[in-house]
Amino acid sequence: MRGSVYFYAGVTNIESRRKRKTKGGWFEKEGTPCRCLLTFSIEEAMVEEFSKSVEEGLRLSKRIYFGKDRAVSPPKPPPTMSKSNTSYLPTAPMLYAVIHNPAIVDNPDVPSYQPYVHGKCDPPALIPLHMTAVHLQAQCYLDAAAFLTLSATFRLHCVSGSRFCDCIVAVPVPHQGSILGVEVSVHRKSYSTLLVDMKDKNGKENMIQCQDGGFIGPNLFTFHIPQIDGGSKLSVKFSWYEKILYSNDEFFLNVPFTFPDFVNPVGKMSKKEKIEITVNGIAGSELLYHKASHPMKTVRNNAGSTGFLYEADVLSWSKTDFSFSYVVPDSSSHISGGVLLESAPVDDFDQRDMFCMYLHPGNLQSKKIFRKDIVFLIDVSGSMRGKLIDETKNALSVALSKLDPDDSFSIIAFNGDIYQFSKSMELASKDAVERAIEWININFVAGGDTNILHPLNTAIEMLSDAQSSVPIIFLVTDGTVEDERQICDVIKNHVTNGESMTPRIYTFGIGPFCNNYFLRMLATISRGQHLAALDADLIESQMLQFFHKASSIVLANITADIFNGLNDVEVFPFHIPDLSSDGPLIFSGRYNGSFPKDLEIKGVLADFSNFVIDMKIEEAKEIPVQRICARDQIEYLTAQAWLSNDEKLEQRVAKLSLQTGFISEYTLMANLENDLRKNVKESDRKKEVSKKSHHKKTGAKEQGNRMFLLPHLGIGFGNLAATAENIQPGRHEPKGPDAAEIFVKRATNCCSSFCNSCCCMSCIHACTRINTQCANAITQLCVGLGCLSCLDCCADICCSGNES
């Protein structure tokens, strides 16, 4: 596996690293012992390997000859990406041929009889398949969620008609998105994804554990399709979920839809590109205006639903991502909201009815935001070194500069100890911000272990005197700690016994080693919010967006009197977070009984006056309430199950995941193969032996189907061992090879080099020039050596019994 190797000094004493300063930064003083870590990037190596495999596949595709019109050649990446190791990552859903043997690469229609290629591709080369049709459909609901389906047809144009190869489906999943499924049809076979319960052992014996597939890096989902014949056409349907973005009173949807030149079929044939988008809002609401990257036209404008269409014949596929934005007139004046009700389906495991409440902040210019008392709690443990700490420093410096002069702030850097910018809160004057940025540049040096409880208690104590403001703790960490449940209990007791305006904890988790469900529960208890940043390249931008949400609260202490009229009601989350000018607030729940005809939402405005709004209640007709709210419910219930160690809650999450199609920590994704040819043969066989096999159960294999389990797709519950070892997100600490491993590796490399030398074309040509006498002598020598080996083997066998 390709990947860079790094040496790091594991500094545990922050004072010792300030003793000696060089031009490059702070280091341990001379004579101070420290631990060195050898790490290498696993996630980065996987992403880099994928890109390099595609680059190698494009080189191999030069062997394909399509006549005088065109021969495929690898395109040059843009100048800004020419030195990048990820230049060939997909920017839209795509298919690739997996090439182990380069000799199979050829035109499936007209063989070109290219020279034979010796050797194998390790890792295999990936050749992008030609796409012959594409159709994107998007369904947007409640200005918050979008469900997308991209249907496309590909052709395996790069493998000889008499050969076959595996194919890979690759889907770039946007940030805060979720893969829902993939369906592939080819000849009389079909492949489709489905979710299975991890703890359900029924039928598991017929499932094949597959190491291929799943996520490569934080947001590239891959799916393997075995043994596709050269020249085949594959019909593929990709489905995924995205959150609709909000900024300056405008809603945005961005879809990966940029196709490189090498997926265009040969020739100048016309191809059809089609995009359909439907915006489903509340009945009576309309879109004020819209703009899009592709020329859309309005084809439908019903009450609460507007449809747009783009359809064109093109010579080459789209060169830009699809972006769409719109404004809802009702959102331009004041805080508004409503309730949607939906009855439970007959097959729902939870027969309680559902509700979905939404609050919209209104026009930013007409709303006053709360004054802020904010403490930045930043993890500076050893695992934050390098790019993580640099991105965090940059984001924090920008965030400080955006504070209003009447806001107050402080900064606490923590690892095993805490390091405070100030013992008390300071007004965000220009001088204070400049001093804070200078302090950050000096003191944000990654090293040591992780302890969250002590700095969290310190921050709460600093905010205890906050008045006429919203107290906020902005926590940034990339690790897991042992006392996470104890921390939640401490915050829960503080919220229960505290004043009306208790500190909101906004948690920002970096990478896969932190426990995002602990951070989510911590935020939920305190009326804050949580964001998981799995992509290290987006830390700065995501942190700034999250800070903007935390610092632009327009309505706090939100309560609903729904509990007064219902006997059995459950709200997700149980503490309703504050409403920010950054976008709508949506929360949901389940109930039994008759929902109140009148419902009030109460809260506190920025001037600390009371606010009451009458919610508009209506039945959800065209809006699937359960599907819209399922992902947030799954994440919230998973955090609750983790906190309480409740197996019943885990089972509930698994059932909700299976019912709605969203992945969870308690379900696995499987690839179901349906071979119609095997089904027909199996049906004929069953008719002949029905009398003998009527007592047997019918399984997946008996039906001619196979099921492959993909690796777990959940983000997990953190990694305490990796945090203790200060391993960076995306990196692992390998064990050093022992002497035997080094010897075997050297010997293997020697033998492979010798074999490669003997099998090269120059050696073969040299052998053809040897005269007859020399050839006979070499033949006799080889025969003699073979006879000696046989005699030696016989002696070992015959004499082995005489050994004492």
VEXMISE-161809 format. One record per residue (C-alpha): residue number from 1; x, y, z. Coordinates in steps of 0.5 Angstrom, whole numbers, padded with zeros to 4 digits, m for minus. Layout:
N
 seq  east north    up
 NUM     X     Y     Z
...
This chain:
804
 seq  east north    up
   1  0000  0000  0000
   2  0003  0007 m0002
   3  0003  0012  0004
   4  0008  0017  0007
   5  0012  0015  0013
   6  0013  0020  0019
   7  0017  0020  0025
   8  0014  0025  0031
   9  0017  0026  0038
  10  0012  0025  0043
  11  0012  0031  0048
  12  0008  0030  0054
  13  0011  0036  0058
  14  0009  0042  0055
  15  0014  0047  0059
  16  0020  0043  0056
  17  0018  0044  0049
  18  0018  0051  0050
  19  0026  0051  0053
  20  0029  0051  0046
  21  0026  0055  0040
  22  0029  0054  0033
  23  0027  0057  0026
  24  0022  0051  0025
  25  0018  0051  0031
  26  0019  0049  0038
  27  0023  0042  0040
  28  0025  0039  0046
  29  0030  0042  0050
  30  0037  0038  0050
  31  0037  0032  0055
  32  0030  0031  0055
  33  0027  0024  0054
  34  0021  0024  0049
  35  0018  0018  0046
  36  0018  0018  0038
  37  0012  0015  0034
  38  0013  0012  0027
  39  0006  0013  0023
  40  0004  0012  0016
  41 m0002  0015  0013
  42 m0007  0009  0012
  43 m0013  0013  0009
  44 m0009  0018  0005
  45 m0005  0012  0002
  46 m0012  0009  0000
  47 m0014  0015 m0003
  48 m0008  0016 m0006
  49 m0007  0009 m0009
  50 m0014  0009 m0012
  51 m0012  0015 m0016
  52 m0006  0012 m0018
  53 m0009  0006 m0020
  54 m0014  0010 m0024
  55 m0008  0014 m0027
  56 m0005  0007 m0029
  57 m0011  0005 m0032
  58 m0011  0011 m0037
  59 m0004  0009 m0039
  60 m0007  0002 m0040
  61 m0013  0004 m0044
  62 m0008  0007 m0050
  63 m0008  0000 m0052
  64 m0015  0000 m0054
  65 m0016  0002 m0062
  66 m0022  0005 m0064
  67 m0020  0006 m0071
  68 m0018  0013 m0074
  69 m0023  0017 m0071
  70 m0020  0016 m0064
  71 m0015  0013 m0059
  72 m0016  0013 m0052
  73 m0010  0017 m0048
  74 m0010  0019 m0041
  75 m0012  0027 m0040
  76 m0007  0032 m0037
  77 m0010  0034 m0030
  78 m0011  0041 m0029
  79 m0005  0045 m0028
  80 m0007  0046 m0021
  81 m0008  0039 m0020
  82 m0002  0036 m0024
  83  0002  0035 m0018
  84 m0003  0032 m0013
  85 m0004  0025 m0011
  86 m0011  0025 m0012
  87 m0012  0028 m0019
  88 m0016  0022 m0021
  89 m0021  0021 m0016
  90 m0028  0021 m0018
  91 m0032  0028 m0018
  92 m0039  0024 m0020
  93 m0042  0017 m0019
  94 m0037  0013 m0024
  95 m0036  0006 m0026
  96 m0029  0003 m0027
  97 m0026 m0004 m0030
  98 m0021 m0007 m0025
  99 m0015 m0010 m0029
 100 m0011 m0015 m0026
 101 m0008 m0018 m0032
 102 m0007 m0012 m0037
 103 m0007 m0017 m0043
 104 m0015 m0017 m0043
 105 m0015 m0010 m0045
 106 m0017 m0009 m0052
 107 m0023 m0007 m0056
 108 m0029 m0012 m0055
 109 m0032 m0010 m0062
 110 m0026 m0011 m0066
 111 m0020 m0014 m0063
 112 m0013 m0010 m0065
 113 m0008 m0016 m0063
 114 m0004 m0012 m0059
 115  0003 m0014 m0057
 116  0002 m0019 m0051
 117  0004 m0015 m0044
 118  0008 m0019 m0039
 119  0006 m0019 m0031
 120  0001 m0017 m0027
 121 m0002 m0010 m0024
 122 m0001 m0010 m0017
 123 m0005 m0006 m0014
 124 m0010 m0007 m0020
 125 m0011 m0002 m0025
 126 m0018  0002 m0026
 127 m0020  0004 m0032
 128 m0026  0009 m0032
 129 m0032  0006 m0036
 130 m0035  0010 m0042
 131 m0042  0013 m0040
 132 m0048  0013 m0045
 133 m0053  0016 m0041
 134 m0055  0020 m0035
 135 m0061  0022 m0031
 136 m0061  0026 m0024
 137 m0067  0026 m0020
 138 m0067  0030 m0014
 139 m0073  0031 m0009
 140 m0072  0036 m0004
 141 m0077  0037  0003
 142 m0078  0042  0008
 143 m0072  0046  0006
 144 m0067  0041  0010
 145 m0067  0034  0006
 146 m0065  0032 m0001
 147 m0066  0025 m0003
 148 m0062  0024 m0010
 149 m0062  0018 m0015
 150 m0057  0018 m0021
 151 m0059  0013 m0026
 152 m0053  0012 m0032
 153 m0051  0007 m0037
 154 m0044  0005 m0038
 155 m0041  0000 m0042
 156 m0035 m0004 m0041
 157 m0031 m0002 m0047
 158 m0024 m0004 m0045
 159 m0024 m0011 m0044
 160 m0024 m0016 m0050
 161 m0030 m0020 m0051
 162 m0028 m0026 m0050
 163 m0025 m0024 m0043
 164 m0028 m0021 m0036
 165 m0026 m0017 m0030
 166 m0029 m0014 m0024
 167 m0032 m0007 m0024
 168 m0032 m0002 m0018
 169 m0038  0003 m0017
 170 m0035  0009 m0014
 171 m0040  0015 m0011
 172 m0037  0021 m0008
 173 m0042  0022 m0002
 174 m0042  0030  0000
 175 m0041  0032  0007
 176 m0046  0031  0012
 177 m0049  0026  0007
 178 m0051  0019  0007
 179 m0051  0013  0002
 180 m0057  0010  0001
 181 m0056  0004 m0004
 182 m0053  0002 m0011
 183 m0057 m0002 m0016
 184 m0053 m0005 m0022
 185 m0057 m0009 m0028
 186 m0052 m0013 m0033
 187 m0055 m0019 m0038
 188 m0059 m0023 m0034
 189 m0056 m0021 m0027
 190 m0057 m0016 m0022
 191 m0054 m0013 m0016
 192 m0057 m0009 m0010
 193 m0055 m0007 m0004
 194 m0059 m0008  0003
 195 m0058 m0007  0010
 196 m0058 m0013  0015
 197 m0058 m0013  0023
 198 m0051 m0015  0025
 199 m0054 m0019  0031
 200 m0059 m0023  0027
 201 m0056 m0029  0025
 202 m0061 m0032  0021
 203 m0058 m0033  0014
 204 m0051 m0031  0016
 205 m0049 m0038  0014
 206 m0050 m0036  0007
 207 m0047 m0029  0007
 208 m0040 m0028  0004
 209 m0035 m0024  0008
 210 m0032 m0019  0003
 211 m0026 m0014  0005
 212 m0027 m0010 m0001
 213 m0032 m0004 m0002
 214 m0034  0001  0003
 215 m0031  0007  0004
 216 m0024  0009  0002
 217 m0023  0016  0006
 218 m0028  0020  0009
 219 m0033  0020  0003
 220 m0032  0016 m0003
 221 m0036  0010 m0003
 222 m0034  0004 m0007
 223 m0038 m0003 m0009
 224 m0035 m0009 m0013
 225 m0039 m0012 m0018
 226 m0036 m0019 m0020
 227 m0034 m0022 m0027
 228 m0037 m0018 m0032
 229 m0036 m0020 m0039
 230 m0032 m0015 m0044
 231 m0037 m0011 m0048
 232 m0043 m0011 m0043
 233 m0047 m0005 m0042
 234 m0049 m0004 m0034
 235 m0055  0000 m0032
 236 m0053  0003 m0025
 237 m0058  0007 m0020
 238 m0054  0011 m0015
 239 m0058  0013 m0009
 240 m0056  0018 m0003
 241 m0058  0023  0002
 242 m0056  0030  0002
 243 m0057  0036  0007
 244 m0060  0043  0004
 245 m0055  0048  0006
 246 m0057  0055  0008
 247 m0054  0062  0007
 248 m0057  0069  0007
 249 m0064  0067  0007
 250 m0062  0062  0001
 251 m0063  0055  0000
 252 m0057  0051 m0004
 253 m0057  0044 m0006
 254 m0050  0042 m0009
 255 m0049  0035 m0013
 256 m0043  0032 m0015
 257 m0044  0032 m0023
 258 m0037  0033 m0026
 259 m0035  0028 m0031
 260 m0028  0028 m0034
 261 m0027  0027 m0041
 262 m0025  0020 m0041
 263 m0032  0017 m0040
 264 m0035  0020 m0046
 265 m0036  0015 m0051
 266 m0032  0014 m0058
 267 m0034  0018 m0063
 268 m0038  0025 m0064
 269 m0045  0022 m0062
 270 m0050  0026 m0059
 271 m0052  0024 m0052
 272 m0058  0026 m0047
 273 m0057  0029 m0041
 274 m0063  0030 m0036
 275 m0064  0033 m0029
 276 m0070  0033 m0025
 277 m0071  0037 m0019
 278 m0078  0037 m0015
 279 m0078  0042 m0009
 280 m0083  0040 m0004
 281 m0085  0045  0001
 282 m0091  0046  0006
 283 m0098  0047  0002
 284 m0099  0054  0000
 285 m0092  0056  0000
 286 m0088  0058 m0007
 287 m0081  0059 m0009
 288 m0079  0066 m0010
 289 m0074  0065 m0015
 290 m0069  0060 m0017
 291 m0062  0060 m0020
 292 m0058  0054 m0023
 293 m0052  0051 m0026
 294 m0055  0048 m0031
 295 m0061  0052 m0035
 296 m0067  0049 m0032
 297 m0075  0050 m0034
 298 m0081  0050 m0029
 299 m0085  0044 m0031
 300 m0090  0044 m0025
 301 m0092  0049 m0020
 302 m0097  0046 m0015
 303 m0099  0048 m0008
 304 m0093  0046 m0004
 305 m0089  0043 m0010
 306 m0085  0046 m0016
 307 m0082  0042 m0021
 308 m0076  0044 m0025
 309 m0073  0040 m0031
 310 m0066  0040 m0035
 311 m0066  0036 m0042
 312 m0061  0037 m0047
 313 m0057  0033 m0053
 314 m0050  0034 m0051
 315 m0043  0032 m0054
 316 m0039  0031 m0048
 317 m0042  0030 m0041
 318 m0043  0036 m0036
 319 m0036  0039 m0034
 320 m0039  0042 m0027
 321 m0043  0040 m0021
 322 m0050  0041 m0021
 323 m0052  0047 m0016
 324 m0059  0049 m0015
 325 m0061  0055 m0010
 326 m0068  0058 m0008
 327 m0072  0062 m0003
 328 m0078  0061  0000
 329 m0082  0068  0001
 330 m0085  0066  0008
 331 m0078  0066  0010
 332 m0076  0073  0009
 333 m0080  0077  0014
 334 m0080  0073  0021
 335 m0080  0067  0025
 336 m0085  0062  0023
 337 m0086  0055  0024
 338 m0091  0049  0023
 339 m0092  0042  0025
 340 m0093  0036  0020
 341 m0097  0029  0022
 342 m0096  0023  0019
 343 m0099  0016  0021
 344 m0095  0010  0023
 345 m0095  0005  0017
 346 m0098 m0002  0018
 347 m0091 m0005  0017
 348 m0088  0000  0022
 349 m0085 m0004  0028
 350 m0087  0003  0032
 351 m0094  0004  0032
 352 m0094  0011  0035
 353 m0096  0016  0030
 354 m0090  0021  0028
 355 m0090  0029  0028
 356 m0084  0034  0025
 357 m0084  0041  0028
 358 m0080  0046  0024
 359 m0078  0053  0026
 360 m0075  0058  0021
 361 m0071  0064  0023
 362 m0073  0069  0018
 363 m0069  0075  0015
 364 m0063  0076  0018
 365 m0063  0083  0017
 366 m0069  0084  0021
 367 m0067  0079  0027
 368 m0062  0081  0033
 369 m0058  0075  0035
 370 m0056  0074  0043
 371 m0049  0077  0046
 372 m0044  0071  0047
 373 m0040  0069  0052
 374 m0036  0064  0049
 375 m0030  0059  0052
 376 m0026  0056  0046
 377 m0024  0049  0049
 378 m0019  0046  0044
 379 m0015  0040  0044
 380 m0008  0040  0043
 381 m0006  0033  0045
 382  0000  0029  0041
 383 m0005  0027  0036
 384 m0007  0034  0034
 385  0000  0035  0031
 386  0001  0037  0024
 387 m0004  0039  0019
 388 m0010  0038  0025
 389 m0007  0044  0029
 390 m0005  0048  0024
 391 m0012  0048  0021
 392 m0015  0049  0028
 393 m0011  0055  0029
 394 m0013  0058  0023
 395 m0020  0057  0024
 396 m0020  0060  0031
 397 m0016  0066  0029
 398 m0022  0068  0024
 399 m0027  0066  0029
 400 m0024  0071  0034
 401 m0024  0076  0029
 402 m0031  0076  0028
 403 m0033  0077  0035
 404 m0037  0083  0036
 405 m0034  0088  0041
 406 m0039  0087  0046
 407 m0038  0079  0046
 408 m0033  0076  0051
 409 m0029  0070  0050
 410 m0023  0066  0053
 411 m0019  0060  0051
 412 m0017  0054  0054
 413 m0012  0049  0051
 414 m0012  0042  0054
 415 m0008  0036  0054
 416 m0007  0032  0060
 417 m0006  0039  0063
 418 m0010  0046  0061
 419 m0007  0052  0059
 420 m0011  0059  0059
 421 m0011  0065  0055
 422 m0014  0069  0061
 423 m0017  0067  0068
 424 m0023  0071  0067
 425 m0027  0073  0061
 426 m0025  0078  0056
 427 m0028  0083  0052
 428 m0027  0082  0045
 429 m0024  0088  0043
 430 m0019  0089  0038
 431 m0013  0089  0042
 432 m0015  0083  0046
 433 m0016  0079  0040
 434 m0009  0081  0037
 435 m0006  0078  0044
 436 m0011  0072  0043
 437 m0008  0070  0036
 438 m0001  0071  0039
 439 m0002  0067  0045
 440 m0005  0061  0040
 441  0001  0061  0036
 442  0006  0060  0042
 443  0002  0056  0046
 444 m0002  0051  0041
 445  0004  0046  0040
 446  0001  0039  0040
 447  0003  0034  0045
 448  0001  0030  0051
 449 m0005  0026  0053
 450 m0013  0028  0053
 451 m0017  0030  0059
 452 m0023  0033  0058
 453 m0027  0033  0064
 454 m0022  0038  0068
 455 m0022  0044  0062
 456 m0030  0043  0061
 457 m0031  0044  0069
 458 m0026  0050  0068
 459 m0030  0053  0063
 460 m0037  0052  0066
 461 m0034  0056  0072
 462 m0031  0061  0068
 463 m0038  0062  0065
 464 m0042  0062  0072
 465 m0043  0069  0072
 466 m0045  0070  0065
 467 m0051  0075  0064
 468 m0055  0078  0059
 469 m0052  0073  0054
 470 m0052  0066  0052
 471 m0046  0062  0055
 472 m0043  0058  0050
 473 m0037  0053  0050
 474 m0034  0051  0043
 475 m0031  0044  0044
 476 m0026  0042  0039
 477 m0023  0035  0040
 478 m0020  0029  0036
 479 m0020  0023  0041
 480 m0023  0019  0046
 481 m0023  0019  0054
 482 m0025  0014  0059
 483 m0029  0018  0063
 484 m0034  0020  0058
 485 m0041  0017  0061
 486 m0038  0021  0068
 487 m0037  0027  0064
 488 m0045  0027  0061
 489 m0047  0026  0068
 490 m0043  0032  0071
 491 m0046  0036  0065
 492 m0053  0033  0066
 493 m0053  0035  0074
 494 m0051  0042  0072
 495 m0056  0043  0067
 496 m0061  0040  0072
 497 m0059  0045  0078
 498 m0057  0051  0074
 499 m0060  0057  0072
 500 m0065  0058  0066
 501 m0059  0060  0061
 502 m0054  0054  0062
 503 m0048  0054  0058
 504 m0049  0051  0051
 505 m0044  0046  0049
 506 m0042  0046  0041
 507 m0038  0040  0040
 508 m0033  0039  0034
 509 m0030  0032  0033
 510 m0025  0031  0028
 511 m0023  0024  0025
 512 m0025  0017  0027
 513 m0022  0016  0033
 514 m0026  0021  0037
 515 m0033  0018  0040
 516 m0038  0023  0036
 517 m0044  0020  0040
 518 m0041  0022  0046
 519 m0040  0029  0043
 520 m0047  0029  0041
 521 m0050  0027  0047
 522 m0046  0032  0051
 523 m0049  0037  0046
 524 m0056  0035  0047
 525 m0056  0035  0054
 526 m0054  0042  0054
 527 m0058  0045  0048
 528 m0052  0045  0044
 529 m0050  0042  0037
 530 m0045  0037  0034
 531 m0041  0037  0028
 532 m0037  0031  0026
 533 m0031  0033  0021
 534 m0028  0026  0018
 535 m0025  0030  0012
 536 m0018  0033  0015
 537 m0018  0038  0008
 538 m0025  0041  0011
 539 m0023  0042  0018
 540 m0022  0050  0017
 541 m0028  0051  0013
 542 m0033  0047  0017
 543 m0031  0049  0024
 544 m0032  0056  0021
 545 m0039  0055  0019
 546 m0040  0051  0025
 547 m0038  0057  0029
 548 m0043  0062  0025
 549 m0048  0057  0027
 550 m0046  0057  0035
 551 m0045  0065  0035
 552 m0052  0067  0031
 553 m0057  0065  0036
 554 m0064  0068  0035
 555 m0069  0064  0040
 556 m0066  0060  0046
 557 m0069  0056  0051
 558 m0075  0053  0046
 559 m0080  0049  0049
 560 m0087  0046  0047
 561 m0093  0045  0051
 562 m0094  0038  0047
 563 m0093  0034  0053
 564 m0099  0037  0056
 565 m0104  0034  0052
 566 m0101  0027  0050
 567 m0100  0021  0055
 568 m0094  0018  0051
 569 m0090  0022  0047
 570 m0082  0022  0045
 571 m0078  0028  0042
 572 m0072  0028  0039
 573 m0068  0031  0042
 574 m0071  0031  0049
 575 m0068  0038  0050
 576 m0069  0043  0044
 577 m0063  0046  0041
 578 m0063  0054  0040
 579 m0065  0057  0033
 580 m0060  0060  0029
 581 m0060  0065  0024
 582 m0056  0060  0020
 583 m0062  0056  0018
 584 m0068  0052  0020
 585 m0069  0048  0026
 586 m0073  0041  0025
 587 m0074  0036  0031
 588 m0079  0030  0031
 589 m0082  0025  0035
 590 m0087  0020  0036
 591 m0094  0020  0040
 592 m0100  0016  0042
 593 m0107  0019  0042
 594 m0110  0025  0039
 595 m0105  0031  0037
 596 m0107  0038  0040
 597 m0111  0042  0035
 598 m0107  0048  0038
 599 m0100  0048  0040
 600 m0095  0054  0042
 601 m0088  0054  0042
 602 m0084  0059  0047
 603 m0077  0062  0047
 604 m0073  0067  0049
 605 m0071  0073  0044
 606 m0064  0076  0044
 607 m0067  0082  0049
 608 m0069  0077  0054
 609 m0076  0078  0052
 610 m0081  0072  0052
 611 m0083  0070  0045
 612 m0089  0065  0043
 613 m0091  0063  0036
 614 m0098  0059  0034
 615 m0095  0053  0030
 616 m0099  0051  0024
 617 m0101  0044  0024
 618 m0103  0040  0018
 619 m0103  0033  0016
 620 m0097  0031  0011
 621 m0099  0029  0005
 622 m0093  0029  0000
 623 m0088  0030  0005
 624 m0085  0023  0008
 625 m0084  0025  0015
 626 m0081  0019  0018
 627 m0076  0019  0012
 628 m0074  0026  0013
 629 m0073  0025  0020
 630 m0070  0018  0020
 631 m0062  0020  0020
 632 m0063  0025  0026
 633 m0067  0020  0030
 634 m0062  0014  0029
 635 m0056  0019  0031
 636 m0060  0021  0037
 637 m0062  0014  0039
 638 m0055  0011  0038
 639 m0052  0016  0043
 640 m0057  0015  0048
 641 m0056  0007  0047
 642 m0049  0008  0048
 643 m0050  0013  0054
 644 m0054  0008  0057
 645 m0052  0001  0055
 646 m0059 m0001  0053
 647 m0059 m0007  0048
 648 m0067 m0005  0047
 649 m0065  0002  0044
 650 m0059 m0002  0040
 651 m0065 m0006  0037
 652 m0069  0000  0036
 653 m0064  0003  0032
 654 m0063 m0003  0028
 655 m0070 m0004  0026
 656 m0071  0004  0024
 657 m0064  0003  0020
 658 m0067 m0003  0016
 659 m0074  0001  0015
 660 m0071  0007  0012
 661 m0065  0005  0009
 662 m0060  0009  0013
 663 m0054  0006  0015
 664 m0053  0005  0023
 665 m0048  0003  0028
 666 m0052 m0004  0029
 667 m0053 m0006  0021
 668 m0049 m0008  0016
 669 m0049 m0007  0008
 670 m0049 m0013  0004
 671 m0049 m0014 m0004
 672 m0054 m0019 m0006
 673 m0053 m0022 m0013
 674 m0059 m0025 m0017
 675 m0057 m0029 m0022
 676 m0063 m0031 m0027
 677 m0060 m0036 m0030
 678 m0058 m0040 m0024
 679 m0065 m0039 m0021
 680 m0068 m0042 m0028
 681 m0063 m0048 m0027
 682 m0065 m0049 m0020
 683 m0072 m0048 m0021
 684 m0072 m0054 m0026
 685 m0068 m0058 m0021
 686 m0072 m0057 m0015
 687 m0078 m0060 m0019
 688 m0074 m0066 m0020
 689 m0072 m0067 m0013
 690 m0078 m0064 m0010
 691 m0080 m0070 m0006
 692 m0073 m0071 m0003
 693 m0072 m0064 m0001
 694 m0079 m0061  0001
 695 m0077 m0061  0008
 696 m0071 m0057  0007
 697 m0071 m0049  0008
 698 m0070 m0045  0002
 699 m0064 m0040  0003
 700 m0060 m0035 m0001
 701 m0056 m0040 m0004
 702 m0061 m0045 m0006
 703 m0065 m0039 m0010
 704 m0058 m0038 m0014
 705 m0057 m0032 m0010
 706 m0051 m0030 m0007
 707 m0050 m0025 m0001
 708 m0043 m0021  0000
 709 m0043 m0017  0007
 710 m0039 m0010  0006
 711 m0034 m0008  0011
 712 m0038 m0004  0017
 713 m0040  0003  0015
 714 m0041  0006  0021
 715 m0036  0012  0024
 716 m0036  0008  0031
 717 m0035  0010  0038
 718 m0028  0012  0038
 719 m0022  0009  0039
 720 m0019  0009  0046
 721 m0012  0006  0045
 722 m0011  0010  0039
 723 m0012  0016  0043
 724 m0008  0014  0048
 725 m0002  0013  0043
 726 m0003  0020  0040
 727 m0004  0017  0033
 728 m0007  0022  0028
 729 m0014  0021  0025
 730 m0012  0017  0019
 731 m0006  0014  0021
 732 m0004  0007  0025
 733  0002  0006  0028
 734  0005 m0001  0025
 735  0010 m0006  0029
 736  0017 m0006  0026
 737  0019 m0012  0022
 738  0023 m0018  0026
 739  0029 m0021  0023
 740  0025 m0027  0020
 741  0020 m0022  0016
 742  0026 m0018  0013
 743  0030 m0024  0011
 744  0023 m0027  0007
 745  0022 m0020  0004
 746  0029 m0019  0002
 747  0029 m0026 m0001
 748  0022 m0025 m0004
 749  0025 m0019 m0008
 750  0031 m0023 m0010
 751  0027 m0028 m0013
 752  0022 m0024 m0016
 753  0028 m0020 m0019
 754  0031 m0026 m0022
 755  0025 m0028 m0025
 756  0023 m0022 m0028
 757  0030 m0022 m0031
 758  0029 m0029 m0034
 759  0022 m0028 m0037
 760  0024 m0021 m0040
 761  0023 m0020 m0048
 762  0031 m0019 m0049
 763  0032 m0026 m0045
 764  0027 m0029 m0050
 765  0030 m0026 m0056
 766  0037 m0028 m0053
 767  0035 m0035 m0052
 768  0033 m0036 m0060
 769  0040 m0034 m0062
 770  0044 m0040 m0058
 771  0047 m0045 m0063
 772  0045 m0052 m0063
 773  0051 m0055 m0059
 774  0050 m0050 m0053
 775  0042 m0051 m0053
 776  0044 m0059 m0052
 777  0049 m0058 m0047
 778  0044 m0053 m0043
 779  0039 m0058 m0043
 780  0043 m0064 m0041
 781  0046 m0060 m0035
 782  0038 m0058 m0033
 783  0036 m0066 m0034
 784  0042 m0068 m0029
 785  0041 m0063 m0024
 786  0034 m0065 m0024
 787  0036 m0073 m0023
 788  0041 m0070 m0017
 789  0035 m0067 m0014
 790  0030 m0073 m0015
 791  0036 m0078 m0012
 792  0037 m0073 m0006
 793  0029 m0073 m0005
 794  0029 m0081 m0005
 795  0035 m0081  0000
 796  0031 m0077  0005
 797  0025 m0081  0005
 798  0029 m0088  0005
 799  0033 m0086  0011
 800  0028 m0082  0015
 801  0026 m0088  0019
 802  0034 m0090  0021
 803  0034 m0083  0025
 804  0034 m0084  0032
